[in-house]
Structures are given as structure tokens and as C-alpha cells.
């Protein structure tokens, strides 16, 4: 999220960080900023590692796509990994985050632990792997399985999707200096 509110889609409504935006309300809203307390006086947290932008979410009472990227090119018959970090912004009905690939939930569920109101903030990693089969593109999203209202507020950061599979290269050696 270092570039801000760009490069992804969501079913949530964006609220800009700035003067007069002290309340990230109602449920189903989000922002991208470096400090959750600037957007809601009950939220606490900063980006993973203590700095930088992250996605700050006031959780929805329905399963709504939090973050997604569609039509990501993949190689057939390849194992991919995915990972992200989640943070509870206010204690209550803490989020339960999971990846979804092409509409099917995959990987571990991150049951976010209670948060704190001072650093260091307890970020939780959730992850998994997926075999592409005959797919050549994928829709990747993150969903929240917690549907209770109070305390269902969380942050997302450092989302990754990739493979460790070797990629074939064609190299034509040449004589040095000739």
C-alpha cells in the first residue's frame, strides 16, 4: 500500500485520510494510511514493521471482498504461494481473514488476536499455497469471515502472491570480446 489507494479493487467504500476524517464509519469503509488512530479515535496501529501505509478497515457485517486483484497471469501446473499480514485495530469481535482464489476459500484463516493501543502492534500472518492446474489467470481476493459488528476492525499489509518454480530462460552464449 506504499502507493496509496491504488492497484486493487474492493467491495468497501473509501474514506480519504486527512483533516476532518477522524471517524472511519460506518461499517464497510476503509482507508489507506500510516496510522489507524488518525481515522478513528478507537483504532490503534501502524503499518507492518512500524511505518508505511496499510489498509485500515471498519469490518462489514457481510462477506464482502476486502481486497482483490483480478486476471493475474499464472503458469499452468505450478504451485503458487500467497501471504498477507492482519492486525486487530480495536478489540471485540476480531476479524477472521482468509484468501479466496477464483471464488474458493484457500489457505489458513487468520484469527486475529486482541490488539494493543501502543507499539509494537501484534500483526498476524496468514498464508497458503495453490496449484494452478490448467489455469492461466487467477482472481485473488481476501475476505473476512467474522460478521459481527463491534470490534470487527482490522488492518492489512504486505500482501504477496508468487511462485518458487524455476522459469525457463533461453541464453545464447557468446565469446567475450569477439
C-alpha positions, 0 to 999 in steps of 0.5 A: 500500500506504499502507493496509496489507494491504488492497484486493487479493487474492493467491495468497501467504500473509501474514506480519504485520510486527512483533516476532518476524517477522524471517524472511519464509519460506518461499517464497510469503509476503509482507508489507506494510511500510516496510522489507524488512530488518525481515522478513528479515535478507537483504532490503534496501529501502524503499518507492518514493521512500524511505518508505511501505509496499510489498509485500515478497515471498519469490518462489514457485517457481510462477506464482502471482498476486502481486497482483490486483484483480478486476471493475474497471469499464472503458469499452468501446473505450478504451485503458487504461494500467497501471504498477507499480514492482519492486525486487530485495530480495536478489540471485540469481535476480531476479524477472521481473514482468509484468501479466496482464489477464483471464488474458493476459500484457500489457505489458513484463516487468520484469527486475529488476536486482541490488539494493543493501543501502543507499539509494537502492534501484534500483526498476524500472518496468514498464508497458503499455497495453490496449484494452478492446474490448467489455469492461466489467470487467477482472481485473488481476493481476501475476505473476512469471515467474522460478521459481527459488528463491534470490534470487527476492525482490522488492518492489512499489509504486505500482501504477496502472491508468487511462485518458487518454480524455476522459469525457463530462460533461453541464453545464447552464449557468446565469446567475450570480446569477439 
